């Protein structure tokens, strides 16, 4: 019988066993020698016959239970404290595993209701039944971060990625607006007003107390794309139909308005007022392409956005923003523009912001009364007036109020270095519709607000540059060469929502964005409003809140004082009363967008998931900004239309010979007068090799660098940074090149650029940037033809001249032979290798690691991770220090062949301008290449075997050098690779 049964038995216990001898400590020894407690060696009879020992045993049990009881009390108290700490944290912010800060959407009133429901044990019927009305749904979304009780599959989150809901939403929008998505718009705010404090010496920003009615609204409906094969037909394409939303952004004015923007304009000049009219859409007629031009001139606090896209993990919406104040910097001509556009610099200067959580003191209460607030009893769309009357506002969302901080410690953790409020929203088709007109009723549902972040502090980067000026230069300082302030990146964190109450850091909304399922038939269901936080631009170089920055001994650059700039109670106006960009579409992440635009969202989800978003699929890629036709800097009259031929050759060489995995082509052709694009070239290649991104943003200033009003190729700078931000996360190395540039390996060791770069990667772990010094190659006169184009004052065509030696020698101009490649024609460099260090570095091109370079400007890596890793170190202006950047050895590694077009007009009278043999004069006006008999072979040179005496260059003094491997290897390989494209190339031309 087991022990359990013996305890239940009523029979008397067995007699006690005789006690064994004991050893020390009163422990009995078993036969096997092990010690046991004395109580264990005694029988129940023995214990019963000794009451004093029974009491002793009870006391012993109590003593043993007391520590456990104390532990339980401490544990319960800890749980109680943890509960209230959790409730307190719900008043502040929730921080994800990546440090992403979530907006303060949990309001005290909602929390009180929830706590009351928990204590009473009641649950609203509609929530328990899974029936979410519009208002209850939004309240649930506001609670989601803290309580994790939103059922993802039964709320609007699921509907955001639902194809049937998307179809219904798009149909309703088309019936209301003619477009399947909300239209991008801008609210223009009146200028900031200043008030004098401390006498007349200090000016402080006044509260922005205007109302939504004081804002000017401009919409930007885009032009429908023509249906392929049917030029006369068009259908309403979605805003995400061209690999992103950048093609619908209004960044400039049409060419027909150039006369108002490129002339000498001062404040009192009538053209200045005309610019405002054009930006406001006044007098633009009923053209369906735009109701207004770029609004930045009329409201310079609006960021000059060139690109917007989600990160591959869906956690952020990234913006590529240019600084429009750099477009025209000649103070003698564009003084009014420089003054008007000062806020563009302010947008690059972070400020501290905090959310107002606690009870307001009397001062704050007075401030709030001075600011506009919506009528709580009104359900009218108060912020959009007549512009979006079809769209009802979200009356359930309770947004936070924001106040400018006076120190970093006085700001929220996610608001220490911010500049924009990011409001995320979607729309819902309400049941029943509008009975007055029979159309569906739409409602905007706000999902949350976050504060923007910078990948690095632009003000800090500027301060750490050696010899830099303040970000906001004065008129006396003249042209600003601080190219790192031309373009910057800004991010809007996506509000954080967890799934099905699970204790996880997964963000449901970010997962939807990352999968691309919130975009159906190229039409988004998620939108973003971007609200700039307006302050005057800081004029000191030291900025605000920078590490280890102190006032200079001379006192010339004192620290910025926010108390003097905006005071301690500067509450921001509500979003509805603030100037802003509205309805910015959230399209697919770049990696998902590469899959295509399949109508079946599920197929996109299978192709790319957030889990694989960070895997690098490429080793080496190239970014190319190009246009079907273009004008060289400072030569607006001359147009180069060779890009299609050049791009075809560029892609074939770099992908099939040099070893590049992918080429991203930013097609700037939409800004030209013709409708031709580079799609005819890019469509020849598989999408796994070439991606074309429509890039319709115009260059704001195409002057030469040394002009009194130096050029600012804003479109190119933004495109390069867009490519780095969009696709840099998916590759190890990246190069920003022009279509007339070739990276060519030298020496006898390397089979391709990739072969050499793989060796660098494995042997030089510290190298992050590889610089190719550059010189402009000349067209080899022996490879040219007599000009047979249109007659001009510089180039007259002699139809009687033959095409042989005498015909070329007597021809006034020359042109490229279409049967030869650009590589062969321009294989004639003006210097030997290595190229001159004194000046060839200025036009260098680079292969760099995009995870190290944070901002790249055509020729230079201007901001790197060193600004984050070693923030107290100064930085060179146009280079990164060793060992991170090094020069490529032209003799043993590779070189850049720059085949920039030399037009027929530049070759005019070449036989008169180029010195003949025996001449002692050196004429720099000779623009054609007279090849030297010396052939560059990397570390050595050889005399070449000259051709027959009919070569035109035979009688002239040489001025350039050919490369042997280009002649013997790369040109033959390129010609062979081009053969399959010959017939298609003729169609392109």
Secondary structure, DSSP 8 states (H G I E B T S, - for coil): --HHHHHH--S----------B-GGG-EE-TTS-EE-HHHHS-HHHHHT-HHHHHHHHHHHHHHHHHHHHHHHHHHHHHHHHHHHHHHHTTS--B-TT--B------HHHHHHHHHHHHHT---HHHHTT---HHHHHHHHHHHHHH----GGGSHHHHHT-HHHHHHHHHHHHHHHSSSS---EEEE-----EEEETTTTEEEE------GGGSEEEE------EETTEEEEE----TTTTSSSGGG---S--GGGHHHHSS---TTSHHHHHHHHHHTTTT-TT-SS-SSS-GGGT-TTS-EEEEEEE-TTSSEEEEEEE-GGGS---TTT-HHHHHHTTHHHHTTS-B-EEE--S---HHHHHHHHHS----TT--S-TTTTTTTTTEE--SS-----EEE-SSGGGS-GGGSSB-EEEEEEEEEEETT--TTT---EEEEEEEEEEE-EESS-HHHHHHHBTT---SS--TTT-S---GGGSEEEEEEE-----STT-S----HHHHHHHHTTTEETTEES-EEEEEE-------STT-SS-TT----TT-SS----HHHHT-S--B---GGGS-EEEEEE----HHHHTT---S-HHHHHHH--GGGTT---EEEEEEEEE-SSB--TT-TT--B--HHHHHHHHHHHHHHTS--SEEEEEE-GGGSSS---SHHHHTTS-TTTEEEEE-----SB---TTSTT--B-HHHHHHHHHHHHHHGGGEEEEEEE-TTEEEEE-TTT-SSHHHHHHHHHHH-TT--EEEE---B--EEGGGEEE--S---SS----TTS-SSHHHHHT-S-EEE-TTS-HHHHT--BSS-SS--HHHHGGG-EEEE-TTTEEEEETTEEEEETHHHHSTTS-B-SSS--TTTEEE--TTTTEEEEE-----GGGGTTHHHHS-BTT-----TT--EE-EEEEEE-SS-EEE-----TT-GGGGB---EEEEHHIIIIIHHHHHHHHGGGHHHHHHH-
